Amino acid sequence: MHAVKAAIIKRFGPPEVLSICEMPIPAVGDSEVLIRTQAIGLNFADIFARLGYYPAIPEPPFVPGIELSGVIEKRGKSVRDLETGDRVLAFTKQKGYAEYVSVPSVQVIRIPKRMGFQEAAAFGVASLTAYHGLVTLGQLKRGEQVLLHAAAGGVGIAAMQLARHYGAVIHATVGSQAKMELVRTLGACSVTNYSEDDFVEIVRRATNGRGVDVVFDSVGGRVFRKGWKLLVPMGRYILYGFAAVADHRGVSKLRAVRESISMPLIFPPSLVSKNISLIGFNLYFLMEMTGYFRNALRTLLRLHERGILRPIIGGEYPFERIVEAHRFLQSRKSVGKIVVSVGV
């Protein structure tokens, strides 16, 4: 049994705590498949896992990574719907940063012939997050006004494309002038560079003082406080992250405290009187809902085939430069998804 390469977190900390080591090829359980990895999709959840601030992650040392694409090398004896040689994308609770990964077959799905491995690695988590938040939970409808924060990131771009497909009027926030131009081309009605301008003022002006029906927010903190005030009656606030506590250096406890106490206290009777909803989710803890996610992913892959949903890859790195890839993602200068190519 030969050794394979994996990127391991030996202690929590900055990107440099990731190191490439050799480890045995994984065993394959009866209901699992062994995937020869071709590409890895990086997610902001990977940054928080590396920093030690993501819930339910193992203690170091461990192999991080929740999203990958590749080819099935071996299948367990009870696996019937997948074959060796199938091109697939897969989700896993950590251990994805490796040349070979064993994954429960229910968390694996074939990819279309016209979808490359890099695109597949960039597709799953972002598109499912956007779909689950905007469509399943947010019940986004044609003509509704939606505010998308971090609209130039991997999830943000998928949300832009889905919102446009469902006929919503899109308002977006981003962190730079270049990102403003991108989201305009994706169909945003109004765009705010949050580092320079007040998105509340711009959205109010763009909606003639009305506000929005849905807010899709991965930032939290002060952004939540301001966006919460924009909800109209029957509005839905979808919160799926708390990126406000981190910057390019990591998570600051002081910053986390400041951002946490800046969020408004939610008095439940006020939700009733204002007819608004606050909905939170974390896709990582819904992975056991395999039937729902497989059906959702099939829907999303059909949208990909029609050219409606296409990830933008803002950076591609070889496996040996995964530390640099992490550093770039954490800088928040990236656009779309960052992909690491493995291709053993």
Phi and psi in degrees as GROMACS dihedral restraints (atoms count N, CA, C in turn):
[ dihedral_restraints ]
;  ai    aj    ak    al  type     phi  dphi    fc
    3     4     5     6     1   -84.9    20    10
    4     5     6     7     1   160.7    20    10
    6     7     8     9     1   -86.0    20    10
    7     8     9    10     1   151.9    20    10
    9    10    11    12     1  -127.5    20    10
   10    11    12    13     1   161.6    20    10
   12    13    14    15     1   -87.3    20    10
   13    14    15    16     1   143.1    20    10
   15    16    17    18     1  -146.3    20    10
   16    17    18    19     1   148.5    20    10
   18    19    20    21     1   -93.8    20    10
   19    20    21    22     1   120.5    20    10
   21    22    23    24     1  -115.7    20    10
   22    23    24    25     1   138.9    20    10
   24    25    26    27     1   -92.7    20    10
   25    26    27    28     1   112.4    20    10
   27    28    29    30     1   -90.6    20    10
   28    29    30    31     1   -21.0    20    10
   30    31    32    33     1  -157.5    20    10
   31    32    33    34     1   157.1    20    10
   33    34    35    36     1   -72.6    20    10
   34    35    36    37     1   144.0    20    10
   36    37    38    39     1   158.8    20    10
   37    38    39    40     1  -155.6    20    10
   39    40    41    42     1   -70.7    20    10
   40    41    42    43     1   176.5    20    10
   42    43    44    45     1   -52.2    20    10
   43    44    45    46     1   -31.5    20    10
   45    46    47    48     1   -66.1    20    10
   46    47    48    49     1   -11.5    20    10
   48    49    50    51     1   -73.6    20    10
   49    50    51    52     1   -14.0    20    10
   51    52    53    54     1   -76.4    20    10
   52    53    54    55     1   130.6    20    10
   54    55    56    57     1  -139.6    20    10
   55    56    57    58     1   143.6    20    10
   57    58    59    60     1   -88.9    20    10
   58    59    60    61     1   122.7    20    10
   60    61    62    63     1  -128.9    20    10
   61    62    63    64     1   170.8    20    10
   63    64    65    66     1  -100.0    20    10
   64    65    66    67     1   143.7    20    10
   66    67    68    69     1  -147.6    20    10
   67    68    69    70     1   161.5    20    10
   69    70    71    72     1   -64.4    20    10
   70    71    72    73     1   151.1    20    10
   72    73    74    75     1   -63.2    20    10
   73    74    75    76     1   137.1    20    10
   75    76    77    78     1   -65.7    20    10
   76    77    78    79     1   147.4    20    10
   78    79    80    81     1   -72.1    20    10
   79    80    81    82     1   157.7    20    10
   81    82    83    84     1  -119.6    20    10
   82    83    84    85     1   117.6    20    10
   84    85    86    87     1   -75.6    20    10
   85    86    87    88     1   171.0    20    10
   87    88    89    90     1   -58.2    20    10
   88    89    90    91     1   -34.9    20    10
   90    91    92    93     1  -105.6    20    10
   91    92    93    94     1    19.9    20    10
   93    94    95    96     1  -114.3    20    10
   94    95    96    97     1   165.8    20    10
   96    97    98    99     1  -126.3    20    10
   97    98    99   100     1   150.5    20    10
   99   100   101   102     1   -99.6    20    10
  100   101   102   103     1   122.4    20    10
  102   103   104   105     1  -108.1    20    10
  103   104   105   106     1   129.4    20    10
  105   106   107   108     1   -85.0    20    10
  106   107   108   109     1   107.8    20    10
  108   109   110   111     1   -68.4    20    10
  109   110   111   112     1   136.5    20    10
  111   112   113   114     1  -110.2    20    10
  112   113   114   115     1   -34.3    20    10
  114   115   116   117     1  -154.0    20    10
  115   116   117   118     1   150.3    20    10
  117   118   119   120     1  -121.9    20    10
  118   119   120   121     1   132.7    20    10
  120   121   122   123     1   -93.3    20    10
  121   122   123   124     1   126.1    20    10
  123   124   125   126     1   -87.6    20    10
  124   125   126   127     1   144.2    20    10
  126   127   128   129     1  -133.0    20    10
  127   128   129   130     1   156.0    20    10
  129   130   131   132     1   -63.7    20    10
  130   131   132   133     1   -24.9    20    10
  132   133   134   135     1   -60.2    20    10
  133   134   135   136     1   -30.8    20    10
  135   136   137   138     1   -65.6    20    10
  136   137   138   139     1   -36.5    20    10
  138   139   140   141     1   -63.5    20    10
  139   140   141   142     1   -47.3    20    10
  141   142   143   144     1   -66.2    20    10
  142   143   144   145     1   -34.5    20    10
  144   145   146   147     1   -64.3    20    10
  145   146   147   148     1   -43.7    20    10
  147   148   149   150     1   -64.4    20    10
  148   149   150   151     1   -33.8    20    10
  150   151   152   153     1   -80.2    20    10
  151   152   153   154     1   -12.5    20    10
  153   154   155   156     1    85.1    20    10
  154   155   156   157     1    20.2    20    10
  156   157   158   159     1  -114.3    20    10
  157   158   159   160     1    15.6    20    10
  159   160   161   162     1  -102.4    20    10
  160   161   162   163     1   133.3    20    10
  162   163   164   165     1   -67.0    20    10
  163   164   165   166     1   145.2    20    10
  165   166   167   168     1    66.4    20    10
  166   167   168   169     1    23.0    20    10
  168   169   170   171     1   -88.0    20    10
  169   170   171   172     1   154.2    20    10
  171   172   173   174     1   -71.8    20    10
  172   173   174   175     1   163.2    20    10
  174   175   176   177     1   -75.9    20    10
  175   176   177   178     1   145.0    20    10
  177   178   179   180     1   -60.7    20    10
  178   179   180   181     1   152.2    20    10
  180   181   182   183     1   -82.8    20    10
  181   182   183   184     1   144.8    20    10
  183   184   185   186     1  -155.4    20    10
  184   185   186   187     1   161.4    20    10
  186   187   188   189     1   -96.0    20    10
  187   188   189   190     1   117.9    20    10
  189   190   191   192     1   -83.3    20    10
  190   191   192   193     1  -174.4    20    10
  192   193   194   195     1   111.0    20    10
  193   194   195   196     1   126.8    20    10
  195   196   197   198     1  -121.5    20    10
  196   197   198   199     1     0.6    20    10
  198   199   200   201     1  -150.1    20    10
  199   200   201   202     1   130.4    20    10
  201   202   203   204     1  -156.6    20    10
  202   203   204   205     1   166.7    20    10
  204   205   206   207     1  -133.3    20    10
  205   206   207   208     1   157.9    20    10
  207   208   209   210     1   172.9    20    10
  208   209   210   211     1  -157.8    20    10
  210   211   212   213     1  -122.5    20    10
  211   212   213   214     1   135.8    20    10
  213   214   215   216     1   -72.8    20    10
  214   215   216   217     1   122.1    20    10
  216   217   218   219     1   -95.0    20    10
  217   218   219   220     1   -29.9    20    10
  219   220   221   222     1  -157.0    20    10
  220   221   222   223     1   148.4    20    10
  222   223   224   225     1  -129.1    20    10
  223   224   225   226     1   149.5    20    10
  225   226   227   228     1   -69.3    20    10
  226   227   228   229     1   161.0    20    10
  228   229   230   231     1   -67.5    20    10
  229   230   231   232     1   -18.7    20    10
  231   232   233   234     1   -98.5    20    10
  232   233   234   235     1     3.9    20    10
  234   235   236   237     1   -84.7    20    10
  235   236   237   238     1   124.6    20    10
  237   238   239   240     1  -117.0    20    10
  238   239   240   241     1   -25.7    20    10
  240   241   242   243     1   -96.4    20    10
  241   242   243   244     1     2.5    20    10
  243   244   245   246     1  -131.3    20    10
  244   245   246   247     1   149.9    20    10
  246   247   248   249     1  -123.6    20    10
  247   248   249   250     1   154.6    20    10
  249   250   251   252     1   -61.6    20    10
  250   251   252   253     1   140.5    20    10
  252   253   254   255     1    93.7    20    10
  253   254   255   256     1   -12.3    20    10
  255   256   257   258     1   -65.3    20    10
  256   257   258   259     1   139.1    20    10
  258   259   260   261     1   -87.5    20    10
  259   260   261   262     1   125.8    20    10
  261   262   263   264     1  -140.8    20    10
  262   263   264   265     1   161.7    20    10
  264   265   266   267     1  -115.7    20    10
  265   266   267   268     1   154.8    20    10
  267   268   269   270     1  -147.1    20    10
  268   269   270   271     1   153.9    20    10
  270   271   272   273     1  -119.8    20    10
  271   272   273   274     1   143.5    20    10
  273   274   275   276     1  -150.7    20    10
  274   275   276   277     1   148.2    20    10
  276   277   278   279     1   -82.2    20    10
  277   278   279   280     1    87.1    20    10
  279   280   281   282     1    71.4    20    10
  280   281   282   283     1   178.5    20    10
  282   283   284   285     1    73.3    20    10
  283   284   285   286     1    11.1    20    10
  285   286   287   288     1   -80.2    20    10
  286   287   288   289     1   -15.7    20    10
  288   289   290   291     1   -84.1    20    10
  289   290   291   292     1    69.1    20    10
  291   292   293   294     1  -154.5    20    10
  292   293   294   295     1   157.4    20    10
  294   295   296   297     1   -68.8    20    10
  295   296   297   298     1   -30.7    20    10
  297   298   299   300     1  -131.8    20    10
  298   299   300   301     1   135.9    20    10
  300   301   302   303     1  -137.1    20    10
  301   302   303   304     1   132.2    20    10
  303   304   305   306     1   -95.5    20    10
  304   305   306   307     1   131.2    20    10
  306   307   308   309     1  -137.1    20    10
  307   308   309   310     1   139.1    20    10
  309   310   311   312     1   -55.2    20    10
  310   311   312   313     1   135.5    20    10
  312   313   314   315     1   -62.7    20    10
  313   314   315   316     1   -25.7    20    10
  315   316   317   318     1   -70.4    20    10
  316   317   318   319     1   -12.6    20    10
  318   319   320   321     1  -103.8    20    10
  319   320   321   322     1    20.1    20    10
  321   322   323   324     1  -129.1    20    10
  322   323   324   325     1   140.0    20    10
  324   325   326   327     1  -143.5    20    10
  325   326   327   328     1   143.1    20    10
  327   328   329   330     1   -64.5    20    10
  328   329   330   331     1   149.7    20    10
  330   331   332   333     1  -108.1    20    10
  331   332   333   334     1   152.6    20    10
  333   334   335   336     1   -62.9    20    10
  334   335   336   337     1   155.4    20    10
  336   337   338   339     1   -60.4    20    10
  337   338   339   340     1   -32.7    20    10
  339   340   341   342     1   -86.6    20    10
  340   341   342   343     1     3.9    20    10
  342   343   344   345     1  -100.5    20    10
  343   344   345   346     1   121.2    20    10
  345   346   347   348     1   -77.0    20    10
  346   347   348   349     1   167.6    20    10
  348   349   350   351     1   -65.6    20    10
  349   350   351   352     1   -39.1    20    10
  351   352   353   354     1   -64.4    20    10
  352   353   354   355     1   -43.6    20    10
  354   355   356   357     1   -64.9    20    10
  355   356   357   358     1   -39.3    20    10
  357   358   359   360     1   -63.5    20    10
  358   359   360   361     1   -40.2    20    10
  360   361   362   363     1   -67.8    20    10
  361   362   363   364     1   -23.2    20    10
  363   364   365   366     1   -91.6    20    10
  364   365   366   367     1    -5.4    20    10
  366   367   368   369     1   -94.0    20    10
  367   368   369   370     1   -48.1    20    10
  369   370   371   372     1   -62.2    20    10
  370   371   372   373     1   -61.9    20    10
  372   373   374   375     1   -62.5    20    10
  373   374   375   376     1   -45.3    20    10
  375   376   377   378     1   -63.6    20    10
  376   377   378   379     1   -48.0    20    10
  378   379   380   381     1   -69.5    20    10
  379   380   381   382     1   -39.1    20    10
  381   382   383   384     1   -66.8    20    10
  382   383   384   385     1   -38.7    20    10
  384   385   386   387     1   -62.5    20    10
  385   386   387   388     1   -47.0    20    10
  387   388   389   390     1   -63.2    20    10
  388   389   390   391     1   -43.2    20    10
  390   391   392   393     1   -66.1    20    10
  391   392   393   394     1   -47.4    20    10
  393   394   395   396     1   -62.1    20    10
  394   395   396   397     1   -41.9    20    10
  396   397   398   399     1   -72.0    20    10
  397   398   399   400     1   -51.1    20    10
  399   400   401   402     1   -80.7    20    10
  400   401   402   403     1   -38.4    20    10
  402   403   404   405     1   -95.9    20    10
  403   404   405   406     1   -56.4    20    10
  405   406   407   408     1   -69.3    20    10
  406   407   408   409     1   -50.5    20    10
  408   409   410   411     1   -87.4    20    10
  409   410   411   412     1   -44.7    20    10
  411   412   413   414     1   -79.5    20    10
  412   413   414   415     1   -17.5    20    10
  414   415   416   417     1    49.5    20    10
  415   416   417   418     1    45.3    20    10
  417   418   419   420     1   -62.0    20    10
  418   419   420   421     1   133.8    20    10
  420   421   422   423     1  -122.7    20    10
  421   422   423   424     1   158.7    20    10
  423   424   425   426     1   -57.1    20    10
  424   425   426   427     1   133.4    20    10
  426   427   428   429     1    88.0    20    10
  427   428   429   430     1   -10.5    20    10
  429   430   431   432     1   -75.0    20    10
  430   431   432   433     1   156.1    20    10
  432   433   434   435     1   -95.8    20    10
  433   434   435   436     1   127.4    20    10
  435   436   437   438     1  -126.6    20    10
  436   437   438   439     1   136.0    20    10
  438   439   440   441     1  -106.0    20    10
  439   440   441   442     1   120.6    20    10
  441   442   443   444     1  -112.3    20    10
  442   443   444   445     1   116.6    20    10
  444   445   446   447     1   -87.5    20    10
  445   446   447   448     1   154.6    20    10
  447   448   449   450     1    51.0    20    10
  448   449   450   451     1    48.6    20    10
  450   451   452   453     1   -72.5    20    10
  451   452   453   454     1   -12.0    20    10
  453   454   455   456     1   -99.0    20    10
  454   455   456   457     1     3.3    20    10
  456   457   458   459     1   -82.7    20    10
  457   458   459   460     1  -178.4    20    10
  459   460   461   462     1   -59.5    20    10
  460   461   462   463     1   -51.2    20    10
  462   463   464   465     1   -67.4    20    10
  463   464   465   466     1   -40.7    20    10
  465   466   467   468     1   -59.1    20    10
  466   467   468   469     1   -43.0    20    10
  468   469   470   471     1   -66.9    20    10
  469   470   471   472     1   -42.0    20    10
  471   472   473   474     1   -60.9    20    10
  472   473   474   475     1   -40.1    20    10
  474   475   476   477     1   -65.7    20    10
  475   476   477   478     1   -40.2    20    10
  477   478   479   480     1   -58.0    20    10
  478   479   480   481     1   -47.8    20    10
  480   481   482   483     1   -66.7    20    10
  481   482   483   484     1   -40.7    20    10
  483   484   485   486     1   -67.4    20    10
  484   485   486   487     1   -44.9    20    10
  486   487   488   489     1   -60.6    20    10
  487   488   489   490     1   -40.5    20    10
  489   490   491   492     1   -64.4    20    10
  490   491   492   493     1   -42.9    20    10
  492   493   494   495     1   -60.7    20    10
  493   494   495   496     1   -37.6    20    10
  495   496   497   498     1   -84.7    20    10
  496   497   498   499     1     2.5    20    10
  498   499   500   501     1    81.6    20    10
  499   500   501   502     1    22.8    20    10
  501   502   503   504     1   -83.6    20    10
  502   503   504   505     1   159.5    20    10
  504   505   506   507     1   -93.6    20    10
  505   506   507   508     1   121.8    20    10
  507   508   509   510     1  -104.1    20    10
  508   509   510   511     1   132.4    20    10
  510   511   512   513     1  -119.7    20    10
  511   512   513   514     1   132.7    20    10
  513   514   515   516     1  -129.2    20    10
  514   515   516   517     1   148.3    20    10
  516   517   518   519     1  -120.1    20    10
  517   518   519   520     1   141.7    20    10
  519   520   521   522     1  -143.7    20    10
  520   521   522   523     1   178.8    20    10
  522   523   524   525     1  -111.8    20    10
  523   524   525   526     1     6.5    20    10
  525   526   527   528     1  -157.2    20    10
  526   527   528   529     1   163.9    20    10
  528   529   530   531     1   -63.5    20    10
  529   530   531   532     1   -41.8    20    10
  531   532   533   534     1   -61.5    20    10
  532   533   534   535     1   -39.6    20    10
  534   535   536   537     1   -68.4    20    10
  535   536   537   538     1   -31.6    20    10
  537   538   539   540     1   -60.3    20    10
  538   539   540   541     1   -43.4    20    10
  540   541   542   543     1   -63.7    20    10
  541   542   543   544     1   -39.7    20    10
  543   544   545   546     1   -62.4    20    10
  544   545   546   547     1   -51.0    20    10
  546   547   548   549     1   -69.9    20    10
  547   548   549   550     1   -24.4    20    10
  549   550   551   552     1   -63.8    20    10
  550   551   552   553     1   -42.2    20    10
  552   553   554   555     1   -66.6    20    10
  553   554   555   556     1   -22.8    20    10
  555   556   557   558     1   -86.3    20    10
  556   557   558   559     1    -1.8    20    10
  558   559   560   561     1   111.7    20    10
  559   560   561   562     1    14.4    20    10
  561   562   563   564     1   -70.8    20    10
  562   563   564   565     1   135.9    20    10
  564   565   566   567     1   -77.1    20    10
  565   566   567   568     1   -41.8    20    10
  567   568   569   570     1  -134.9    20    10
  568   569   570   571     1   147.0    20    10
  570   571   572   573     1  -134.4    20    10
  571   572   573   574     1   136.1    20    10
  573   574   575   576     1  -122.4    20    10
  574   575   576   577     1   130.6    20    10
  576   577   578   579     1   -84.7    20    10
  577   578   579   580     1   102.2    20    10
  579   580   581   582     1   -66.2    20    10
  580   581   582   583     1   -15.4    20    10
  582   583   584   585     1   -77.9    20    10
  583   584   585   586     1   -13.0    20    10
  585   586   587   588     1  -122.8    20    10
  586   587   588   589     1   -32.6    20    10
  588   589   590   591     1  -128.3    20    10
  589   590   591   592     1   167.0    20    10
  591   592   593   594     1   -93.7    20    10
  592   593   594   595     1   112.8    20    10
  594   595   596   597     1   -66.4    20    10
  595   596   597   598     1   -29.2    20    10
  597   598   599   600     1   -61.8    20    10
  598   599   600   601     1   -47.0    20    10
  600   601   602   603     1   -61.5    20    10
  601   602   603   604     1   -43.6    20    10
  603   604   605   606     1   -68.4    20    10
  604   605   606   607     1   -41.3    20    10
  606   607   608   609     1   -68.1    20    10
  607   608   609   610     1   -42.0    20    10
  609   610   611   612     1   -57.3    20    10
  610   611   612   613     1   -44.5    20    10
  612   613   614   615     1   -64.9    20    10
  613   614   615   616     1   -42.6    20    10
  615   616   617   618     1   -69.1    20    10
  616   617   618   619     1   -25.4    20    10
  618   619   620   621     1  -104.1    20    10
  619   620   621   622     1    15.7    20    10
  621   622   623   624     1    55.3    20    10
  622   623   624   625     1    38.9    20    10
  624   625   626   627     1    83.3    20    10
  625   626   627   628     1    -0.8    20    10
  627   628   629   630     1   -75.7    20    10
  628   629   630   631     1   -49.6    20    10
  630   631   632   633     1   107.3    20    10
  631   632   633   634     1  -161.8    20    10
  633   634   635   636     1  -127.7    20    10
  634   635   636   637     1   157.8    20    10
  636   637   638   639     1   -87.1    20    10
  637   638   639   640     1   -32.0    20    10
  639   640   641   642     1  -138.4    20    10
  640   641   642   643     1   135.7    20    10
  642   643   644   645     1  -117.1    20    10
  643   644   645   646     1   132.1    20    10
  645   646   647   648     1  -117.6    20    10
  646   647   648   649     1   109.8    20    10
  648   649   650   651     1  -132.1    20    10
  649   650   651   652     1   122.1    20    10
  651   652   653   654     1  -108.9    20    10
  652   653   654   655     1     6.5    20    10
  654   655   656   657     1  -100.3    20    10
  655   656   657   658     1   -48.6    20    10
  657   658   659   660     1    71.8    20    10
  658   659   660   661     1  -158.6    20    10
  660   661   662   663     1    59.8    20    10
  661   662   663   664     1  -135.1    20    10
  663   664   665   666     1   -64.9    20    10
  664   665   666   667     1   -29.9    20    10
  666   667   668   669     1   -62.0    20    10
  667   668   669   670     1   -40.3    20    10
  669   670   671   672     1   -62.1    20    10
  670   671   672   673     1   -46.8    20    10
  672   673   674   675     1   -56.0    20    10
  673   674   675   676     1   -44.4    20    10
  675   676   677   678     1   -73.2    20    10
  676   677   678   679     1   -43.0    20    10
  678   679   680   681     1   -68.1    20    10
  679   680   681   682     1   -32.1    20    10
  681   682   683   684     1   -57.9    20    10
  682   683   684   685     1   -34.5    20    10
  684   685   686   687     1   -74.8    20    10
  685   686   687   688     1   -13.5    20    10
  687   688   689   690     1   -86.2    20    10
  688   689   690   691     1    -9.5    20    10
  690   691   692   693     1   -69.9    20    10
  691   692   693   694     1   133.7    20    10
  693   694   695   696     1   -89.9    20    10
  694   695   696   697     1   166.8    20    10
  696   697   698   699     1   -53.1    20    10
  697   698   699   700     1   137.4    20    10
  699   700   701   702     1    74.7    20    10
  700   701   702   703     1    11.5    20    10
  702   703   704   705     1   -75.5    20    10
  703   704   705   706     1   153.6    20    10
  705   706   707   708     1  -126.6    20    10
  706   707   708   709     1   125.6    20    10
  708   709   710   711     1  -104.5    20    10
  709   710   711   712     1   116.1    20    10
  711   712   713   714     1  -104.8    20    10
  712   713   714   715     1   112.1    20    10
  714   715   716   717     1  -110.1    20    10
  715   716   717   718     1   120.6    20    10
  717   718   719   720     1  -131.1    20    10
  718   719   720   721     1    17.9    20    10
  720   721   722   723     1  -174.5    20    10
  721   722   723   724     1   173.9    20    10
  723   724   725   726     1  -142.0    20    10
  724   725   726   727     1    55.7    20    10
  726   727   728   729     1   -67.0    20    10
  727   728   729   730     1   -13.6    20    10
  729   730   731   732     1   -60.3    20    10
  730   731   732   733     1   -21.7    20    10
  732   733   734   735     1   -82.5    20    10
  733   734   735   736     1    -7.5    20    10
  735   736   737   738     1  -119.9    20    10
  736   737   738   739     1   151.8    20    10
  738   739   740   741     1  -136.0    20    10
  739   740   741   742     1  -164.2    20    10
  741   742   743   744     1   -66.6    20    10
  742   743   744   745     1   -16.3    20    10
  744   745   746   747     1   -91.3    20    10
  745   746   747   748     1   -22.0    20    10
  747   748   749   750     1   136.0    20    10
  748   749   750   751     1  -155.7    20    10
  750   751   752   753     1   -98.6    20    10
  751   752   753   754     1   122.5    20    10
  753   754   755   756     1   -97.3    20    10
  754   755   756   757     1   124.6    20    10
  756   757   758   759     1   -62.8    20    10
  757   758   759   760     1   -37.2    20    10
  759   760   761   762     1   -64.9    20    10
  760   761   762   763     1   -43.5    20    10
  762   763   764   765     1   -62.5    20    10
  763   764   765   766     1   -41.0    20    10
  765   766   767   768     1   -61.1    20    10
  766   767   768   769     1   -42.3    20    10
  768   769   770   771     1   -63.8    20    10
  769   770   771   772     1   -46.1    20    10
  771   772   773   774     1   -59.7    20    10
  772   773   774   775     1   -46.3    20    10
  774   775   776   777     1   -69.0    20    10
  775   776   777   778     1   -34.5    20    10
  777   778   779   780     1   -67.7    20    10
  778   779   780   781     1   -45.5    20    10
  780   781   782   783     1   -75.4    20    10
  781   782   783   784     1   -14.1    20    10
  783   784   785   786     1   -77.4    20    10
  784   785   786   787     1   -15.8    20    10
  786   787   788   789     1   -75.7    20    10
  787   788   789   790     1   142.2    20    10
  789   790   791   792     1   -70.9    20    10
  790   791   792   793     1   149.2    20    10
  792   793   794   795     1   -74.1    20    10
  793   794   795   796     1   130.3    20    10
  795   796   797   798     1   -95.9    20    10
  796   797   798   799     1   113.4    20    10
  798   799   800   801     1   -92.6    20    10
  799   800   801   802     1   109.9    20    10
  801   802   803   804     1   -48.6    20    10
  802   803   804   805     1   -42.4    20    10
  804   805   806   807     1   -59.4    20    10
  805   806   807   808     1   -26.0    20    10
  807   808   809   810     1   -69.4    20    10
  808   809   810   811     1   -28.8    20    10
  810   811   812   813     1   -63.3    20    10
  811   812   813   814     1   -37.2    20    10
  813   814   815   816     1   -69.5    20    10
  814   815   816   817     1   -49.5    20    10
  816   817   818   819     1   -68.4    20    10
  817   818   819   820     1   -31.2    20    10
  819   820   821   822     1   -91.0    20    10
  820   821   822   823     1    -6.8    20    10
  822   823   824   825     1    55.7    20    10
  823   824   825   826     1    48.5    20    10
  825   826   827   828     1  -127.9    20    10
  826   827   828   829     1   161.0    20    10
  828   829   830   831     1  -127.2    20    10
  829   830   831   832     1   143.3    20    10
  831   832   833   834     1  -117.0    20    10
  832   833   834   835     1   121.3    20    10
  834   835   836   837     1  -127.6    20    10
  835   836   837   838     1   125.0    20    10
  837   838   839   840     1  -113.7    20    10
  838   839   840   841     1   150.6    20    10
  840   841   842   843     1  -156.4    20    10
  841   842   843   844     1   158.3    20    10
  843   844   845   846     1  -138.0    20    10
  844   845   846   847     1   111.2    20    10
  846   847   848   849     1   -56.5    20    10
  847   848   849   850     1   -31.8    20    10
  849   850   851   852     1   -56.6    20    10
  850   851   852   853     1   -37.2    20    10
  852   853   854   855     1   -92.7    20    10
  853   854   855   856     1     9.2    20    10
  855   856   857   858     1  -112.4    20    10
  856   857   858   859     1     9.0    20    10
  858   859   860   861     1   -61.9    20    10
  859   860   861   862     1   -23.1    20    10
  861   862   863   864     1   -73.7    20    10
  862   863   864   865     1   -13.9    20    10
  864   865   866   867     1   -82.3    20    10
  865   866   867   868     1    61.3    20    10
  867   868   869   870     1   -66.3    20    10
  868   869   870   871     1   -37.4    20    10
  870   871   872   873     1   -62.1    20    10
  871   872   873   874     1   -47.0    20    10
  873   874   875   876     1   -61.4    20    10
  874   875   876   877     1   -47.3    20    10
  876   877   878   879     1   -71.0    20    10
  877   878   879   880     1   -33.3    20    10
  879   880   881   882     1   -66.2    20    10
  880   881   882   883     1   -42.0    20    10
  882   883   884   885     1   -65.0    20    10
  883   884   885   886     1   -42.5    20    10
  885   886   887   888     1   -62.7    20    10
  886   887   888   889     1   -42.0    20    10
  888   889   890   891     1   -66.6    20    10
  889   890   891   892     1   -35.9    20    10
  891   892   893   894     1   -62.7    20    10
  892   893   894   895     1   -41.0    20    10
  894   895   896   897     1   -60.4    20    10
  895   896   897   898     1   -44.8    20    10
  897   898   899   900     1   -67.3    20    10
  898   899   900   901     1   -37.4    20    10
  900   901   902   903     1   -67.2    20    10
  901   902   903   904     1   -32.2    20    10
  903   904   905   906     1   -66.4    20    10
  904   905   906   907     1   -38.1    20    10
  906   907   908   909     1   -65.4    20    10
  907   908   909   910     1   -34.6    20    10
  909   910   911   912     1   -63.7    20    10
  910   911   912   913     1   -44.7    20    10
  912   913   914   915     1   -60.4    20    10
  913   914   915   916     1   -30.7    20    10
  915   916   917   918     1   -85.9    20    10
  916   917   918   919     1    -1.6    20    10
  918   919   920   921     1    81.1    20    10
  919   920   921   922     1    11.0    20    10
  921   922   923   924     1   -83.7    20    10
  922   923   924   925     1   -36.9    20    10
  924   925   926   927     1  -121.8    20    10
  925   926   927   928     1   106.7    20    10
  927   928   929   930     1  -135.9    20    10
  928   929   930   931     1   118.6    20    10
  930   931   932   933     1   -67.0    20    10
  931   932   933   934     1   149.5    20    10
  933   934   935   936     1  -104.2    20    10
  934   935   936   937     1   123.2    20    10
  936   937   938   939     1   -94.5    20    10
  937   938   939   940     1   113.0    20    10
  939   940   941   942     1   -92.8    20    10
  940   941   942   943     1    -1.7    20    10
  942   943   944   945     1  -175.2    20    10
  943   944   945   946     1   137.0    20    10
  945   946   947   948     1  -129.8    20    10
  946   947   948   949     1   127.5    20    10
  948   949   950   951     1  -126.7    20    10
  949   950   951   952     1   146.4    20    10
  951   952   953   954     1   -71.7    20    10
  952   953   954   955     1   159.4    20    10
  954   955   956   957     1   -55.7    20    10
  955   956   957   958     1   -36.5    20    10
  957   958   959   960     1   -66.4    20    10
  958   959   960   961     1   -16.1    20    10
  960   961   962   963     1  -110.6    20    10
  961   962   963   964     1    29.9    20    10
  963   964   965   966     1   -65.0    20    10
  964   965   966   967     1   -29.6    20    10
  966   967   968   969     1   -62.9    20    10
  967   968   969   970     1   -44.0    20    10
  969   970   971   972     1   -64.2    20    10
  970   971   972   973     1   -37.5    20    10
  972   973   974   975     1   -63.2    20    10
  973   974   975   976     1   -42.7    20    10
  975   976   977   978     1   -62.2    20    10
  976   977   978   979     1   -42.7    20    10
  978   979   980   981     1   -62.0    20    10
  979   980   981   982     1   -41.5    20    10
  981   982   983   984     1   -67.0    20    10
  982   983   984   985     1   -43.5    20    10
  984   985   986   987     1   -61.9    20    10
  985   986   987   988     1   -43.4    20    10
  987   988   989   990     1   -68.6    20    10
  988   989   990   991     1   -22.4    20    10
  990   991   992   993     1   -68.8    20    10
  991   992   993   994     1   -19.1    20    10
  993   994   995   996     1    66.5    20    10
  994   995   996   997     1    16.6    20    10
  996   997   998   999     1   -89.8    20    10
  997   998   999  1000     1    -9.7    20    10
  999  1000  1001  1002     1   -75.8    20    10
 1000  1001  1002  1003     1   156.6    20    10
 1002  1003  1004  1005     1  -119.8    20    10
 1003  1004  1005  1006     1   137.3    20    10
 1005  1006  1007  1008     1    66.8    20    10
 1006  1007  1008  1009     1  -146.5    20    10
 1008  1009  1010  1011     1   -98.6    20    10
 1009  1010  1011  1012     1   147.5    20    10
 1011  1012  1013  1014     1  -101.9    20    10
 1012  1013  1014  1015     1   129.4    20    10
 1014  1015  1016  1017     1  -121.8    20    10
 1015  1016  1017  1018     1   138.5    20    10
 1017  1018  1019  1020     1  -109.7    20    10
 1018  1019  1020  1021     1   122.3    20    10
 1020  1021  1022  1023     1   -88.1    20    10
 1021  1022  1023  1024     1   133.8    20    10
 1023  1024  1025  1026     1  -111.2    20    10
 1024  1025  1026  1027     1   -70.1    20    10
 1026  1027  1028  1029     1    54.3    20    10
 1027  1028  1029  1030     1    55.1    20    10
